[in-house]
Amino acid sequence: MCVEKLQKILLASALGIVLMLAAVGSVKLAFLLQVIIMVILLMSGLTGFCYITTVLKSAFPLCNENNKDKK
């Protein structure tokens, strides 16, 4: 499993948790988590720096490294 794929899986899981919290009535907590996710994505999109990717790189390889090994 590579970093970029794992990051997308974690994002999908976090959004699923937000939906679950909203469904059970914890709307304030769901809203707070949604805002945090939006800030992380905006920071990543505007600056090109993603803290989650930096943390995950310490334990998992980059997807680009996997493609270089196959060639």
C-alpha positions as CSV (number, residue, x, y, z in Angstrom):
1,M,0.0,0.0,0.0
2,C,1.4,3.4,-0.9
3,V,1.0,6.8,0.7
4,E,-1.3,8.4,-1.8
5,K,-3.7,5.5,-1.9
6,L,-3.7,5.2,1.9
7,Q,-4.4,8.9,2.2
8,K,-7.5,8.6,0.0
9,I,-8.7,5.6,2.0
10,L,-8.3,7.6,5.2
11,L,-10.1,10.6,3.8
12,A,-13.0,8.4,2.7
13,S,-13.2,6.8,6.1
14,A,-13.1,10.2,7.8
15,L,-16.0,11.5,5.6
16,G,-17.9,8.3,6.4
17,I,-17.4,9.0,10.1
18,V,-18.7,12.5,9.6
19,L,-21.8,11.1,7.9
20,M,-22.4,8.6,10.7
21,L,-22.1,11.3,13.4
22,A,-24.6,13.5,11.5
23,A,-27.0,10.6,11.2
24,V,-26.9,9.7,14.9
25,G,-27.5,13.4,15.9
26,S,-24.0,14.6,16.8
27,V,-24.3,17.4,14.3
28,K,-21.9,19.8,16.1
29,L,-19.1,17.2,16.1
30,A,-19.8,16.2,12.5
31,F,-19.6,19.9,11.5
32,L,-16.3,20.4,13.4
33,L,-14.7,17.3,11.7
34,Q,-16.0,18.4,8.3
35,V,-14.4,21.9,8.8
36,I,-11.1,20.3,9.9
37,I,-11.1,18.1,6.8
38,M,-11.9,21.1,4.6
39,V,-9.0,23.1,6.1
40,I,-6.5,20.2,5.5
41,L,-7.7,19.8,1.9
42,L,-7.5,23.6,1.2
43,M,-4.0,23.8,2.7
44,S,-2.9,20.9,0.6
45,G,-4.4,22.3,-2.6
46,L,-3.1,25.8,-2.1
47,T,0.4,25.2,-0.8
48,G,1.1,21.7,-2.1
49,F,2.1,20.6,1.4
50,C,0.0,17.9,3.1
51,Y,0.8,17.1,6.7
52,I,-0.9,13.6,6.5
53,T,1.3,12.6,3.5
54,T,4.4,13.7,5.4
55,V,3.5,11.6,8.4
56,L,2.5,8.6,6.3
57,K,5.8,8.7,4.3
58,S,7.7,7.7,7.4
59,A,5.9,4.3,7.4
60,F,4.8,3.7,3.8
61,P,6.5,4.1,0.3
62,L,5.3,6.7,-2.2
63,C,3.3,5.4,-5.1
64,N,5.8,6.9,-7.6
65,E,8.5,4.7,-6.1
66,N,6.5,1.6,-6.8
67,N,6.1,2.6,-10.4
68,K,9.8,3.2,-10.8
69,D,10.6,-0.2,-9.5
70,K,8.3,-1.9,-12.0
71,K,10.0,-0.2,-15.0
